[in-house]
Amino acid sequence: FGVRISLEIFPAANINDIATGRRLMDLVGNNVSPNSGLLIDIWHITRAGVPYSEIADLPLSYIAHVELDDAAAAQEGSIFEDTVLRRLLPGEGSFDVPAFLRAVQSTGYDGPYGVEILSETFRALAPEEAAKKSFDAAMSQFRFLAERA
């Protein structure tokens, strides 16, 4: 049916790092049946303390989707509160978004990117404004990456 199922790595879950996600993809036979993969979100990877180099070591077929966002250097409140209340647009926080993008792109990934901003202030924006800000912030990170290449 053309459906691809992606599993998101999350720091407070059983699958909280690249190595565990990769083992799961091996178990489901990702190399034989390419309709499963990992959702790689910079927030989850950074908060879990996973080096971006581990993304670069992933086989391309293991990546189903990539999400961009940003946050303060230190977790604020519980992991749940930090993830649903305090995310920032890419480039507005402490994450090294260009380094993350370089790691993802080194796998050959050219699939979809999303911007996932879960925050009290962002939810207050009109949908059109939120969409424009998300797009502009993400594109600025890709332009920054291209300028440094």
C-alpha positions, 0 to 999 in steps of 0.5 A: 500500500506504499505505507512506511512505518517509522519508530521514534527514538525517545530518551524516556522509552525502551528504544532510547538510542540509535543502537537499540533502534538499529537492533530493532530494525535488524530484527524486523528485517529492514534490509529485506522489507524496507517498509519500516524505519526510524524517525530521527528527531534532533530533540530526542537524539540530543536529549538522550545524549546520542552522538550525531556520529551514530546517525551517520553510521546508520544504513540509509534504509533504516531512516524513515523520517527526520524531524528538526527543532531545538531547545535550551542546553539543559532540560527544563522540568521533567523530560515530558514537560521539556518535550511538550512545553519548551521546544524551540525552532531550529537555530533558536536553541543550543542544539548544533542543527547543522552538525545533525543535518550533516550526519543525516545527509552523510547517510544519503538520506534525501527523504522528508524532514518535519519541524516538530515544535511543541511549546506553549508559546508556539501553540498560541500562534495562528496556524499560518504564522506557525507554518511560515516560522517553521519553514523559514527556521528549517530552511535557514539551517539548510542554507547555513549548512550549504554555506559551510560546505 
